[in-house]
Amino acid sequence: TLPAASLGARVQDVTDGWDTQIFYYVNVRATLTDSLVSGRWSKNDTMTLWPNTAMNPGDAITSAGVVTLVSVGADRNGGYTLDGQSLPAPPLGAVAERENVDFNDFDFVVTDYSDDPDAPFDDFVRVYREDDLVLPLALIGDIKTKRALTLERMDRLVDAIYGHAAADPTNHEVPDNADDSGTEASVGTGFPWADLGLADSDVKNAYGEWLTYSVDAVREICAPDNVALATDTLFTLSSPGPDASTVSVTRGEAVGRLIAAGITPNACP
């Protein structure tokens, strides 16, 4: 149940409308002091809220949760009284209610209300992602969300890619997408962090997952002679995970970046 004493609250303050204590589930790794700035969990070990007990992939209402609150509702099945006495468990037919008081996994269900005595359901369930919890602090600038941290890292990588191209005195080519570090072959398209003088930790998102990099076959930042070529995508950075993000750079944008740095690109072949 909710840790009233740790919150400086009375037990009455952490109960529902039927004087039953509210259940509190937390991913223990989210309680560590560095949990926000390090990839301590992935989308595969976070809490999921389902619309039914079938739990079909793709049907989740909410995923990537780190904290869940459950009220067992008016029937109080499986709950605890104010003085800590356990109440009767949900009947065997109440599969959804039993899932919400199952302490062995991170799956939760909220489905249609039922007053069937053999298969009741009247639970209230709230699953909170990390960003849901930190957003109030992020809005006043006290903390950054993992999405914000990931986007900042991707912006730095874009700068590093431009720096690589600017240092090429002949063709101003951006790096290719071969992973020449010899590590982490599963990155997919790979990321040439060794070419950019970076460590592998520099090319992961805030969840600790690898970023991917794809680039056009013509890697030269060259001055295009038509609009279609100018709007072609030169390279793309992508971040997987709960807050998937993509940064795409067109050839025209890349040309403008070099010109702003005092470099005149070659005409495109």
Solvent accessible surface area in square Angstrom, and as a share of the most:
residue,aa,sasa,rsa
1,T,69,0.40
2,L,27,0.13
3,P,52,0.33
4,A,12,0.09
5,A,98,0.76
6,S,98,0.63
7,L,109,0.54
8,G,74,0.71
9,A,35,0.27
10,R,152,0.56
11,V,55,0.32
12,Q,102,0.45
13,D,79,0.41
14,V,10,0.06
15,T,23,0.13
16,D,22,0.12
17,G,74,0.71
18,W,103,0.36
19,D,79,0.41
20,T,0,0.00
21,Q,20,0.09
22,I,34,0.17
23,F,5,0.02
24,Y,74,0.28
25,Y,18,0.07
26,V,43,0.25
27,N,5,0.03
28,V,108,0.62
29,R,91,0.33
30,A,26,0.20
31,T,79,0.46
32,L,80,0.40
33,T,150,0.87
34,D,51,0.27
35,S,13,0.08
36,L,26,0.13
37,V,102,0.59
38,S,35,0.23
39,G,39,0.38
40,R,84,0.31
41,W,13,0.05
42,S,36,0.23
43,K,110,0.46
44,N,133,0.68
45,D,45,0.24
46,T,11,0.06
47,M,0,0.00
48,T,19,0.11
49,L,13,0.07
50,W,31,0.11
51,P,43,0.27
52,N,60,0.31
53,T,58,0.34
54,A,67,0.52
55,M,46,0.21
56,N,74,0.38
57,P,127,0.80
58,G,83,0.79
59,D,63,0.33
60,A,39,0.30
61,I,96,0.49
62,T,32,0.19
63,S,58,0.38
64,A,12,0.09
65,G,0,0.00
66,V,3,0.02
67,V,18,0.10
68,T,0,0.00
69,L,50,0.25
70,V,0,0.00
71,S,12,0.08
72,V,1,0.01
73,G,0,0.00
74,A,54,0.42
75,D,53,0.28
76,R,70,0.25
77,N,23,0.12
78,G,15,0.15
79,G,0,0.00
80,Y,71,0.27
81,T,27,0.16
82,L,65,0.32
83,D,109,0.56
84,G,39,0.37
85,Q,112,0.50
86,S,81,0.52
87,L,40,0.20
88,P,105,0.66
89,A,70,0.54
90,P,4,0.02
91,P,46,0.29
92,L,146,0.73
93,G,40,0.38
94,A,3,0.02
95,V,86,0.49
96,A,11,0.08
97,E,2,0.01
98,R,90,0.33
99,E,31,0.14
100,N,0,0.00
101,V,25,0.14
102,D,39,0.20
103,F,132,0.55
104,N,141,0.72
105,D,49,0.26
106,F,68,0.28
107,D,39,0.20
108,F,0,0.00
109,V,0,0.00
110,V,46,0.27
111,T,52,0.30
112,D,121,0.63
113,Y,157,0.60
114,S,33,0.22
115,D,112,0.58
116,D,64,0.33
117,P,112,0.70
118,D,104,0.54
119,A,41,0.32
120,P,15,0.10
121,F,9,0.04
122,D,20,0.10
123,D,8,0.04
124,F,106,0.44
125,V,3,0.02
126,R,137,0.50
127,V,16,0.09
128,Y,71,0.27
129,R,84,0.31
130,E,15,0.07
131,D,22,0.11
132,D,59,0.30
133,L,82,0.41
134,V,18,0.10
135,L,86,0.43
136,P,83,0.52
137,L,82,0.41
138,A,27,0.21
139,L,136,0.68
140,I,123,0.62
141,G,64,0.62
142,D,101,0.52
143,I,54,0.27
144,K,99,0.42
145,T,16,0.09
146,K,1,0.00
147,R,101,0.37
148,A,36,0.28
149,L,42,0.21
150,T,4,0.02
151,L,62,0.31
152,E,63,0.28
153,R,61,0.22
154,M,0,0.00
155,D,81,0.42
156,R,138,0.50
157,L,6,0.03
158,V,13,0.07
159,D,73,0.38
160,A,27,0.21
161,I,0,0.00
162,Y,14,0.06
163,G,41,0.39
164,H,59,0.26
165,A,0,0.00
166,A,37,0.28
167,A,81,0.63
168,D,33,0.17
169,P,122,0.77
170,T,89,0.52
171,N,56,0.29
172,H,18,0.08
173,E,49,0.22
174,V,0,0.00
175,P,2,0.01
176,D,55,0.29
177,N,53,0.27
178,A,56,0.43
179,D,40,0.21
180,D,83,0.43
181,S,38,0.24
182,G,76,0.73
183,T,73,0.43
184,E,57,0.26
185,A,99,0.77
186,S,94,0.61
187,V,9,0.05
188,G,64,0.62
189,T,64,0.37
190,G,3,0.03
191,F,1,0.00
192,P,1,0.00
193,W,12,0.04
194,A,53,0.41
195,D,68,0.35
196,L,26,0.13
197,G,69,0.67
198,L,49,0.25
199,A,55,0.42
200,D,60,0.31
201,S,65,0.42
202,D,56,0.29
203,V,0,0.00
204,K,51,0.22
205,N,3,0.02
206,A,7,0.05
207,Y,18,0.07
208,G,36,0.35
209,E,32,0.14
210,W,49,0.17
211,L,0,0.00
212,T,41,0.24
213,Y,1,0.00
214,S,46,0.30
215,V,32,0.18
216,D,52,0.27
217,A,103,0.80
218,V,73,0.42
219,R,64,0.23
220,E,21,0.10
221,I,0,0.00
222,C,1,0.01
223,A,36,0.28
224,P,34,0.21
225,D,125,0.65
226,N,78,0.40
227,V,119,0.68
228,A,71,0.55
229,L,48,0.24
230,A,25,0.20
231,T,86,0.50
232,D,61,0.32
233,T,66,0.38
234,L,0,0.00
235,F,1,0.01
236,T,24,0.14
237,L,0,0.00
238,S,36,0.23
239,S,6,0.04
240,P,54,0.34
241,G,15,0.14
242,P,44,0.28
243,D,19,0.10
244,A,71,0.55
245,S,9,0.06
246,T,88,0.51
247,V,36,0.20
248,S,59,0.38
249,V,8,0.05
250,T,36,0.21
251,R,6,0.02
252,G,26,0.25
253,E,97,0.43
254,A,0,0.00
255,V,15,0.08
256,G,37,0.36
257,R,97,0.35
258,L,3,0.01
259,I,103,0.52
260,A,92,0.71
261,A,73,0.56
262,G,69,0.67
263,I,39,0.20
264,T,118,0.69
265,P,12,0.08
266,N,62,0.32
267,A,82,0.64
268,C,21,0.13
269,P,145,0.91
